[in-house]
Amino acid sequence: MKRILPLILALFLTTACAITSTIEAAPLPATEADQPSPTSVPAETSPAAAQPAETNTTLLYISGTTHIESKPQVWPDVDAFLVFLQQVTALGMKWSIGADIGWLEGEPRAAELIQASEALGVQWDVHTHSPQDRAKAAYLITQMGGHPNSVVSGMLVSEFSNIGPQTYQGFTWTPQVLWGGTNCPGHRPGCDDLAAGLWIPLSAEQYTTHNPNGQYVRVGGGTHQLKDGRMLAQSIANGQYTYPVISFTLMVAPTTLQIVESDDGIAEITAFVSEMNGYTFVRWANIEETAQAWRAAGSVPSRIEME
């Protein structure tokens, strides 16, 4: 009997410990006071903390464009141009094309290019060297199945006071946006206005002065060079500019399909797009969309000299 008693006592203690362990492991019902408050969630586990904070309120809108002139020797190869447009739009870029009267009337595959490019999201601006041909160019684009936008793509500053709606064969085209702008014909050194940013010109004589009561939004394309686009984006990232919206346009020559006045082609453009996508403030938009975004953001002028 003396030997059995210690065994019974040991068994009793083992059972009691097991029951106690089970009770301690069971979760206790939490009262409202016991619940963690939203501010007590550690930063590394909070869903909001997983997203980077947006500290820069400036948006950089980048567009792409190509001008096709009337002389056949500078017309693009339609097949190569379509491949290029497929590549840049696949990158997420927004492109627009301005074609002069000579190409619209003389290129046998003009309708094919207009329709195929629009299917990719490309817009058709109105680009003519003769101001009186703008409505005609818009009419011809429409006749070929296209949808010309409201952009005067390229102009002499001296023409500013004469810009307005035009009618050709019953078709009325109404401009709303200005892009480009040169102070003398021929794109000679010092002639082109290479400012980035947006404003509404006051007059031909005071073209760089913002007119809050004006009608036509001037979308500045800058220098069109990749390196300058990079510098502008870096300046915005550094807080140098506080404008709500700034614009910049890449421009590609129709024959070489390279950035104008450079050797930068699709490989360099692809690298540029990848780099710009690293900035949270970069937006890809065509010229007309950029003007619309600027108005929606309050129409704050943002002219930035880049010469």
C-alpha positions as CSV (number, residue, x, y, z in Angstrom):
1,M,0.0,0.0,0.0
2,K,2.9,2.4,0.8
3,R,4.3,1.7,-2.7
4,I,1.0,2.3,-4.5
5,L,0.3,5.7,-2.9
6,P,3.3,7.6,-4.5
7,L,2.3,6.3,-7.9
8,I,-1.3,7.5,-7.5
9,L,0.0,10.9,-6.3
10,A,2.4,11.3,-9.3
11,L,-0.5,10.4,-11.7
12,F,-2.7,13.0,-10.1
13,L,-0.1,15.7,-10.5
14,T,0.6,14.9,-14.1
15,T,-3.1,15.1,-15.0
16,A,-3.5,18.4,-13.2
17,C,-0.6,20.0,-15.1
18,A,-2.0,18.8,-18.5
19,I,-5.4,20.4,-17.6
20,T,-3.8,23.6,-16.5
21,S,-1.7,23.8,-19.8
22,T,-4.8,23.3,-21.9
23,I,-6.7,26.1,-20.0
24,E,-3.8,28.6,-20.5
25,A,-3.5,27.9,-24.2
26,A,-7.2,28.5,-24.9
27,P,-7.9,32.1,-26.3
28,L,-9.7,34.4,-24.0
29,P,-12.7,36.3,-25.3
30,A,-11.7,39.9,-25.9
31,T,-13.7,42.8,-24.7
32,E,-14.0,46.0,-26.7
33,A,-11.3,47.6,-24.5
34,D,-9.0,44.7,-25.3
35,Q,-9.2,45.2,-29.1
36,P,-6.2,46.9,-30.7
37,S,-6.9,50.4,-32.0
38,P,-6.2,51.1,-35.7
39,T,-3.2,53.3,-34.7
40,S,-1.7,50.4,-32.8
41,V,-1.0,48.3,-36.0
42,P,2.8,48.2,-36.6
43,A,3.9,50.2,-39.6
44,E,5.3,47.2,-41.4
45,T,2.0,45.4,-41.3
46,S,-0.3,48.3,-42.0
47,P,-1.7,48.2,-45.6
48,A,-1.4,51.9,-46.0
49,A,2.3,51.8,-45.0
50,A,3.0,49.3,-47.8
51,Q,2.3,52.1,-50.4
52,P,4.8,54.8,-51.0
53,A,3.6,58.3,-49.9
54,E,3.0,60.7,-52.8
55,T,4.9,63.8,-51.8
56,N,5.1,65.6,-55.1
57,T,1.9,67.2,-56.4
58,T,3.4,68.2,-59.8
59,L,2.4,65.9,-62.7
60,L,4.6,65.6,-65.8
61,Y,2.7,64.7,-68.9
62,I,4.8,63.2,-71.7
63,S,3.5,62.8,-75.3
64,G,5.0,61.6,-78.5
65,T,4.5,63.0,-82.0
66,T,5.6,62.8,-85.7
67,H,5.1,65.3,-88.5
68,I,4.8,64.2,-92.1
69,E,5.5,67.0,-94.6
70,S,4.3,67.4,-98.2
71,K,7.6,66.5,-99.9
72,P,7.6,62.7,-100.8
73,Q,11.3,62.4,-100.1
74,V,10.6,62.8,-96.3
75,W,7.5,60.5,-96.2
76,P,7.7,57.5,-93.8
77,D,7.6,53.9,-95.0
78,V,4.1,52.9,-94.0
79,D,4.9,49.4,-92.9
80,A,8.0,50.5,-90.8
81,F,6.0,53.4,-89.3
82,L,3.2,51.1,-88.2
83,V,5.7,48.7,-86.6
84,F,7.2,51.7,-84.7
85,L,3.7,52.9,-83.6
86,Q,2.9,49.4,-82.4
87,Q,6.1,49.4,-80.3
88,V,5.7,52.7,-78.7
89,T,2.0,52.2,-77.9
90,A,2.8,48.8,-76.4
91,L,5.1,50.6,-74.0
92,G,2.2,52.7,-72.8
93,M,3.1,55.9,-74.7
94,K,0.4,58.1,-76.4
95,W,1.3,59.2,-79.9
96,S,-0.1,61.7,-82.4
97,I,0.7,62.4,-86.0
98,G,0.4,65.6,-88.0
99,A,0.3,65.2,-91.8
100,D,0.4,68.0,-94.3
101,I,-1.8,68.3,-97.4
102,G,0.8,66.9,-99.8
103,W,1.0,63.5,-97.9
104,L,-2.7,63.3,-97.4
105,E,-3.4,63.8,-101.1
106,G,-0.4,61.9,-102.5
107,E,0.3,58.9,-100.3
108,P,-1.7,55.9,-101.7
109,R,-1.7,54.2,-98.3
110,A,-2.7,57.2,-96.3
111,A,-6.1,55.9,-95.3
112,E,-4.6,52.6,-94.3
113,L,-2.1,54.3,-92.0
114,I,-4.7,56.6,-90.5
115,Q,-7.1,53.7,-89.7
116,A,-4.5,51.3,-88.5
117,S,-2.8,53.9,-86.3
118,E,-6.1,55.0,-84.7
119,A,-6.8,51.4,-83.9
120,L,-3.6,51.5,-81.8
121,G,-4.9,54.7,-79.9
122,V,-2.9,57.1,-82.0
123,Q,-4.5,60.5,-82.7
124,W,-4.2,62.7,-85.8
125,D,-3.3,66.4,-85.2
126,V,-3.8,69.1,-87.8
127,H,-0.4,70.0,-89.2
128,T,-0.1,72.3,-92.3
129,H,2.4,74.8,-93.5
130,S,-0.3,76.9,-95.0
131,P,-2.8,78.1,-92.3
132,Q,-5.7,78.2,-94.7
133,D,-5.3,74.4,-95.3
134,R,-6.1,73.3,-91.7
135,A,-9.8,72.6,-92.3
136,K,-8.9,70.8,-95.5
137,A,-6.4,68.6,-93.8
138,A,-9.0,67.7,-91.1
139,Y,-11.6,67.1,-93.8
140,L,-9.2,64.7,-95.7
141,I,-8.4,62.8,-92.5
142,T,-12.1,62.4,-91.9
143,Q,-12.7,61.2,-95.5
144,M,-10.1,58.5,-94.9
145,G,-11.9,57.1,-91.9
146,G,-9.9,59.1,-89.3
147,H,-10.9,61.5,-86.5
148,P,-8.8,64.7,-86.4
149,N,-8.5,66.3,-83.1
150,S,-8.4,70.0,-82.1
151,V,-4.6,70.4,-82.1
152,V,-2.9,73.0,-84.3
153,S,0.3,71.0,-84.6
154,G,3.1,73.4,-85.6
155,M,2.6,77.1,-86.4
156,L,4.2,80.5,-86.8
157,V,3.8,82.6,-83.7
158,S,2.8,85.5,-86.1
159,E,-0.3,83.4,-87.1
160,F,-1.7,83.4,-83.6
161,S,-4.2,86.3,-84.0
162,N,-5.8,84.5,-87.1
163,I,-6.4,81.2,-85.5
164,G,-10.0,80.2,-85.4
165,P,-12.6,77.7,-86.8
166,Q,-12.3,76.9,-90.5
167,T,-14.7,75.3,-92.9
168,Y,-13.9,73.3,-96.0
169,Q,-16.5,71.8,-98.3
170,G,-19.1,72.0,-95.5
171,F,-16.8,70.5,-92.9
172,T,-15.9,72.8,-89.9
173,W,-12.8,72.2,-87.9
174,T,-12.4,74.1,-84.6
175,P,-9.0,74.4,-82.9
176,Q,-8.5,74.4,-79.2
177,V,-4.9,73.4,-78.6
178,L,-1.6,74.8,-79.9
179,W,1.6,72.8,-80.1
180,G,4.9,73.8,-81.5
181,G,5.5,77.4,-82.5
182,T,8.3,79.1,-84.3
183,N,9.3,82.8,-84.6
184,C,10.7,82.4,-88.1
185,P,10.2,79.9,-90.9
186,G,12.5,77.0,-91.5
187,H,13.3,76.0,-87.9
188,R,16.5,77.9,-88.1
189,P,18.6,78.1,-84.8
190,G,16.9,80.3,-82.3
191,C,13.5,80.3,-84.1
192,D,11.7,77.5,-82.3
193,D,10.0,78.0,-79.0
194,L,11.5,75.1,-77.0
195,A,9.7,75.7,-73.7
196,A,8.1,72.9,-71.8
197,G,4.9,73.5,-69.9
198,L,1.5,74.9,-70.6
199,W,-0.1,78.4,-70.8
200,I,-2.6,80.4,-72.9
201,P,-0.7,83.0,-75.0
202,L,-1.9,86.6,-74.8
203,S,-1.1,87.6,-78.4
204,A,1.4,87.1,-81.2
205,E,3.5,89.9,-79.7
206,Q,3.2,88.6,-76.2
207,Y,3.1,84.9,-77.0
208,T,4.9,83.7,-73.8
209,T,2.6,85.8,-71.5
210,H,-0.3,83.8,-70.0
211,N,-3.8,85.0,-70.6
212,P,-6.2,83.5,-68.1
213,N,-9.2,84.7,-70.2
214,G,-7.8,83.3,-73.4
215,Q,-9.0,80.4,-75.5
216,Y,-6.2,78.3,-76.9
217,V,-4.0,76.2,-74.7
218,R,-0.3,76.1,-75.7
219,V,1.2,72.7,-74.9
220,G,5.0,73.1,-74.8
221,G,7.0,70.3,-76.2
222,G,10.4,71.3,-74.9
223,T,13.5,70.2,-76.8
224,H,12.0,66.7,-77.6
225,Q,15.4,65.1,-76.5
226,L,15.5,62.1,-74.1
227,K,18.3,63.6,-72.0
228,D,16.3,66.8,-71.5
229,G,13.2,64.8,-70.5
230,R,15.3,63.0,-68.0
231,M,16.6,66.3,-66.6
232,L,13.1,67.7,-66.3
233,A,11.8,64.7,-64.5
234,Q,14.7,64.8,-62.1
235,S,14.1,68.5,-61.4
236,I,10.5,67.7,-60.6
237,A,11.6,64.9,-58.3
238,N,13.9,67.3,-56.5
239,G,11.1,69.7,-55.9
240,Q,12.3,72.4,-58.2
241,Y,8.9,73.0,-59.8
242,T,5.5,73.2,-58.0
243,Y,3.2,73.6,-61.0
244,P,0.3,71.2,-61.1
245,V,0.9,70.1,-64.7
246,I,4.0,70.3,-66.9
247,S,4.3,69.0,-70.5
248,F,7.1,67.5,-72.6
249,T,6.9,65.9,-76.0
250,L,9.2,63.4,-77.7
251,M,9.3,64.0,-81.5
252,V,10.4,61.3,-84.0
253,A,11.5,62.0,-87.6
254,P,9.2,60.1,-90.1
255,T,12.1,58.8,-92.3
256,T,14.5,57.6,-89.6
257,L,12.0,56.9,-86.8
258,Q,14.6,58.4,-84.4
259,I,14.3,61.3,-82.1
260,V,14.7,64.4,-84.2
261,E,18.3,65.7,-84.3
262,S,19.7,62.6,-82.6
263,D,20.5,58.9,-83.1
264,D,18.1,57.7,-80.4
265,G,15.7,55.1,-81.7
266,I,13.3,52.6,-80.3
267,A,15.8,51.0,-78.0
268,E,16.7,54.3,-76.3
269,I,13.0,55.3,-76.2
270,T,12.2,52.0,-74.5
271,A,14.8,52.6,-71.9
272,F,13.5,56.2,-71.4
273,V,10.0,54.9,-70.8
274,S,11.2,52.4,-68.3
275,E,13.1,55.1,-66.4
276,M,10.1,57.5,-66.5
277,N,7.8,54.8,-65.1
278,G,9.9,54.8,-62.0
279,Y,8.5,58.3,-61.2
280,T,5.0,58.3,-59.6
281,F,4.3,61.8,-61.1
282,V,4.8,60.9,-64.8
283,R,1.7,60.5,-67.0
284,W,1.6,59.3,-70.7
285,A,-0.9,61.3,-72.7
286,N,-1.2,62.7,-76.2
287,I,-1.1,66.5,-76.8
288,E,-4.8,67.1,-76.7
289,E,-5.2,65.0,-73.5
290,T,-2.4,66.9,-71.9
291,A,-4.2,70.2,-72.5
292,Q,-7.4,68.7,-71.1
293,A,-5.5,67.5,-67.9
294,W,-4.0,71.0,-67.5
295,R,-7.5,72.6,-67.6
296,A,-8.9,70.1,-65.2
297,A,-6.0,70.8,-62.8
298,G,-6.8,74.6,-62.7
299,S,-5.0,76.0,-65.7
300,V,-2.0,77.1,-63.8
301,P,0.7,78.4,-66.3
302,S,3.9,76.4,-66.2
303,R,6.2,77.7,-68.9
304,I,9.8,76.3,-68.4
305,E,12.6,77.5,-70.7
306,M,14.7,74.6,-72.1
307,E,16.9,76.3,-74.7
